[in-house]
Amino acid sequence: MEWQITFAAIFGGLFLCMASGMPIALAFLLLNVIGSYLLFGGLSGLDSLVMSMFSSVNSFALLPLPLFILMGELLFYSGIGPVLIDVLDKFMGRLPGRLALLSVAGGVLLSVLTGVSMGSVAMLGNTLLPEMEKKGYKRTLGMGAIMGSGGLAIMIPPSGLAVLIGAVGQISIGKLLIAMIVPGIIMALFYAIYIVGRCWIQPSIAPVYEVSAVPFRENLTNAVRYLLPVGFIIFLVTGVIILGIATPTEAAATGTAGVFILVAGYGRLNREVVKKSVMGTLDVVGMIFLIICGAKAFSTLLSFSAVTEGLSENFLGLSPLMFLIMSQVVVLIMGCFLDPASIMMITLPIFMPVVEELGFDAVWFGVLFLLNIEMGLLTPPFGLNLFVMRAVAPPGTTTRDIYFSAVPFLILDALVMALLISFPIITSGLLKLMRPF
């Protein structure tokens, strides 16, 4: 059978299952079972499928994933997030567009602590949007800043999605977590510059209002009590990796231990918080591991049916720059319709062999892929952060309002991607400081 026919059958069946409303993990599982049975010799093919799925999750490298998710669940159920946002609010002073800037700062902070994009959008939306409404902010600025800042959770460690991409794409998870830090910071700076610049040019979009002065002593106390411990958590997750003190798995463990201590120190660690956090983690991790199993089996199916080889040969006929542009465009278009896990499972098994063959740095490509996934959360009509914003938006907000509020931040993300493509040193700079484990 020609690989083109196999390709059409596999992807046709996949999209048919997805169009029927079947969960993505189950769609891949069904397709893998049928494909393995038909293409690899009946029951012996199913035996190979089971072994492939088992090996995909029987990996010590995946341990950071549940630990990072547990960190986020602990902070969510303990209610520390809103307290930290309130502390940041007191540091903002009388800056133009201070509430929109607060959403950026809050997005960075929640990214460091939770690594969950949709959770950040929901928390920031519930906390800041009502206040923005009271102060007369234009909804497009406020909602856009919150959705864009929520996406930073993908680009700033600890990022569960980065671990997942590393596992599926066979990319060094430790290097990927460090390489994404500078791009994430650049994105936050671009957002802040845009907000200040637009508020300066168009003051009516974020009216100035009187802000009560906060005594220096109170700010200092808040910094020591709340922000300093957060800095310690950052060190426990990323600093220990850069210094070569710990592997990504060990860093995830130290970060989780640090969050337990932090929550206990604020008097919020109790049986109910721990129970909800662990159960929430198990729910998410169970689904993610099903996705990883499906991705690995799907990759094997494509490889042994010669689909990967056939597509790779076609991609290798392109220039390296053309492949890079085309791959990012494909991911961006898929982001308009599919969730990150689906995009990852469909594209990475095809792209990564070509990336290796063309001699691209896999970590650099992984950061570009992550940024593109982040953009997909903001792209109409089915960007997940758009749906979250729709749920928390003030009454009277239209879907059109939400779509248009995301456009400036999509443009800023595209500018960051252009920078990363033009100057790969942005992703590799911190890697040169890493010490071997």
N, C-alpha and C positions, 0 to 999 in steps of 0.2 A: 504494500500500500504506500502510495506517495505521501510524503510528510505533510503536504498541503491539505490532503483529504483528512488525515488524522488531526491536524491542527484545527480544521473547520469543525470536525465532529466534537473534539474536546471542548473548544471554547463555545461552540454553539450549545452544547449540553450544559455548560457552566452558566451561561447567561440565561438559558431557559429556566434552570433551577432558581437562579436569583430573581428572575422576573416573576416567578410563582410566589415569591415571598418567603422562600425557605431560608433559614439562617445561614450565613456564609460558611460557617464551620461545617454544618451538615451538608451543604451543597458540595463542598470540596470532598468531604468524606464519601458521599454517594458516588460522585464522579470517579474518585480514586478506586473504589471497590469495583465498579463496572469496568473501568479501563484496565485495571490489573487483571481481572478475570478474562477479559476478551483478548488482551494483547500479550499476556505473559504466561499462558498455559493453564488457565483454569485455577484449580485450587492451589497449585504451587505458586501462582502469581499472587494469590491472597496471602499466602505465607510470607512472601517477600514484602508485601505491603505492610503486614503487621510488624515485621522486623524493622522496616524502614521507619515506621511511626514511633516505635519504641526507642530506637536510637536517637531520634530527633529531640526527645525530651529527657533522655537519660544522659544529661550533660550538666556538669558542675557549673559551666559558664552561664546557665540560665538562672542560677540561684539569685542574682541581683534583682530579677524581675519581681518575684513576690515580695522581696524585702522593700523595694522602692514603693510598691503599691501599699504595703502595710504602713510605711511612713505617712503617705498621703491620707490613708483612712484614719490613722490615729489623730492627725491634726484636724481632719474634718469633724470627726465625732467629738473631739474634745473642745471644739469651738474656739481654738486659738487664732485662727485666720482673721476673723473680724477685729479681734483685739489688736493684732499687729497692724492692720490697715488703719485703725484709729490712731495708733502711735505715729505712723507715717504721715497722717493728715496734719499732725501738729508740727511736723518739720517743714511743711510746704510753704508756710508763710503766705505772702501775697503775690506769688508768681502768676503770670497770665495763664488762664485755663487750668488753675490749680487742681480742680477735681478730675479733669481729664489726665493731667500729669500724675495725679494720685493713682489713677487706674493703671498707668504704665508701671509706676513704682510697685504698686500692689501686685501687678501681674508678674514682675520679676521675683518678688518675694515669695509669692505662692508657687511660682515655678520651681524655685529652689527647695521649697518645703514639700510640695505635693507631686509635681510632675504630671498633673492631670489637666489637660487643656479645658475640657468642657466643665469640669468642676470649678476651675478658676473663673470662667466666664459667668457661671451661675452665681458664685459667691460675690464677685465684683458687681455684677448686675443688680443683685438684691441689695447690696450695701450702698452703692454709689448712685444708681439711676434715680431713686426717689429724691436724693439731695440735689442732683443736677436739675431735676424738674423744678424744685423749689427755687433754685437760684437763677432760673431762666436760660439754662444752657440749651442750645439747639440739639435736638435728639441725634442728628447725624454725627456730630462730633463725639458726643458721649458714648453712643452705642458702638461706633467705629473703634474708639480708643479701647473700650472694654473687650471687644471681640479680638482686635489685633493683639492686645496685651495678653489675653488668655492663651493665644497661640504660642506665646513664648515658652509655655510649659513643655512644648515639644523640643525646643532649641536650647534649653538651659538644664543641665543636670540637677537632680536625677530624673531622667526621662525614660519611662518604661518603654515607650515606642522606639527609642534608640537601641535599647537592649534587644527588642524584638527584631528590629531591622538587622542588627548585628548577627543575631542567631540565624535568621532566614537567609541573609546574604553572605554569611560566612565572613563577616568583617570583625576585626578586633574591637570588642565592646569597650575595653578600657580606652583605647585610642579614640574611638568615636565619641565617647563621653567627654573627653578633654578637648577634642578638635571642635566641638560645637559651641564651646563657651564663648569665644570671641565673636563669632557670627551672631549669637544670641544677644550679646551686649550691644553690638552694632545696630541690630534691629531695634532694640529699646531706645538707643540714642536717636535713631532716625525718627521714631515715633514722637519722642519728646521734642525734637527740633521742629518737626512738622506742626505739632500742637501749639508751641510757643509762637512760631512764625505765623500761623493762620490766625491765632487770637490777636496778634499785633496788627496784622493787615485788616482783619475783620472783627473788631472788638465786640460787635453785637452777638457773635456766635457763642461767647462765654462772658457774660457781663461780670464786671468787677464788683465784688461785695466786701463788706467790712469783715475782717477776720480778727478775732480776739488774739492779742499778743500772748504768747506762751513764755513764761519765765525761763531763763537759761537753765536754771537748776532743775526745773521739771523736765526739760528736754534731755538734759544730761542723765537724769535718773531713768527716764524711759529708754534711752539708748543703752544704758548698762543693763537694765532689767529685761528688755525685750530684744533689742537688735543685736547686742553682743552675743547672746546665746545662739541666735540664728547664724551669726558668723562662724560660731564654733561648729554648728551642724554642717555648714558649707565646707569647712575644713575637713570634717570627718568623712565627707562623701567624695570631694574632689581633691582636696589638698593632699590627702594621704596617697592618692594615686599618682599625682604629679611628683611627689617626693620619693616615690618608689617604696613607701612604707607598707602599702597594702595593694592587693589585686582588686579588681572591680567587685568581686564577690565579697571579699573582706571589707572593702569600703562600704558596701551596702549594709553589711552587718553592723559596722561601727556607727553608720548614720542612723540606722534603726534604733540601736541602743541609745544613741544621743537623743533621739526624739522621745523615747520612753522616759528618759531622765528629764527632758524639758517639760513634757506634759505633767509628770509627777511633781516637778518643781513648782509649777503653777497651781498645784492642788486639783488638777482635773483628771488624774488617772484613777479610775475606779473600775469595778467589775463590768459595768454596763458598757463603758467606752471600749474596754479591751474586747469584750464579746462581739460588739458590733463591728469593730475594726477587723478582727480575725475573720468573721463570717463574710464581711464585705470583700476582704482580700481573697478568700477561697472562691467566692463567686466569680470574681474577675479573672483570677489565675486559671481556674478551671476552663473558662472559655478561651483564654489566650493559649493555653497548652493544646486545646483542640485545634486552634488555628495553626499553631506551629506544626502539629502532626500532619494536618492537611497540606500545609505548604511544602513540607519535606516530601511527602508522598507525591504531591502534584509535580514537584521538581523532578523526582525520579521518573514519573510517568512521561513527562515531556522529554527527558533525556533519552530513555530507552526506546521511545517511539520515534526518535530522530527529529522531533520537532525543534528541540533546542539547537541541534546542529544545523538544521536547515535555516532557521531564523538567524542564527549567528553568522552563517555564511553570507546571508543577504545584508546584514548590518555591517559586516566587515568590508563590504563593497563600498561603504560610505567613508568619507573622510572622518577622522576622529572628531573634529568640531561639529560636523553635521550630525553624527551619531549622538553627540552630547546634547545638541539642541533638540533633536527629534525625540530623544528619550525623555527629556524634561517636558516637552510639549505634550507627549502622550500621557505622562503622569498628571500634568495639570488638567488636561481634558477629562481624564478619568476621575479626578478629584471633584468635578462638577456633579458626578452621579454616584460615586462609590465611597465607602468608608475607607480609612487608612489601611486597615488590615486586608481588605479585599485587593486594594491596589498593590500592596506589598506582595501578596501571594501570587498575583497574576504576573507582575512585571519583573521582580527580582530574579526568579529562576531563569528568565530570558536575558536580562541585562547583564548580570554579573559575569557570565562567561565571556561576553564581549568586552566588558570593562577590563578583565584580566588580559585578554588577548591584545587589546589596544595599548596596554601598558599604563592605563590610568591608575592613579592612587585610589585604592578602594575606599579608604577612609574619607578622602575628599569627595568622592562620588556619593558616599553615604550621607555626608552633611548636605550636599545639594539635594539629595532625595528627601531628606528630612525637611528641609526648607520648603520643598515643593509640596510635601504632604501637609505642612502647616498652611500653605496657601490654599490647598484644597478644602480646608475647614472653613474658608471664607468665600468660596466660589459658589455662586448660584447655579442651579436651583436647590441643591441638596447638601451644601456645606453644613457640617454638624454644628458648628458654632452659630450659624445663622438660626438653626432650629432652637438652640438653647436661648439665644437672645429673644427669639419670638415668645418664648415661655415667660421670660422675666421682664419684657418690655412694658412700659406704661400703657394704660388703656388708650386706644386711638392710634397706636403705632401701626403702620401698614407694612406689609412685606416689602413693598417697594422702598420704604424708608430704610429698612434694615439692609437691603441689597446695596443701596447707594452709599450708606454709611461705611460699608466694607471696602469700597473701591479705592479710596486714597491709601489705605493700608496694604491692599494688594499691590498697588504701584510701588510703595516703599519696599515691600518684600521682593518685588522684581528687581529693584535697584540693588538690593543686597545680594541677590543671586548673581547679577551681572558683575558685582565686585568680586564675589567668590570665584567666578569663572575666570575673570581677568587676573586676579591676584591670589593664587592658591596658597601663598604664604600665610594668608589670614587664618586658614584652618590648620596649617602645619606648624605655626610659630610656637604655640604652647607645647606641642608634641616634642619639640627639641629640648624642652626643659625637663621632660619626664626622665626619671631615673629607672633603670630596669628593675623589675621585681626580684 
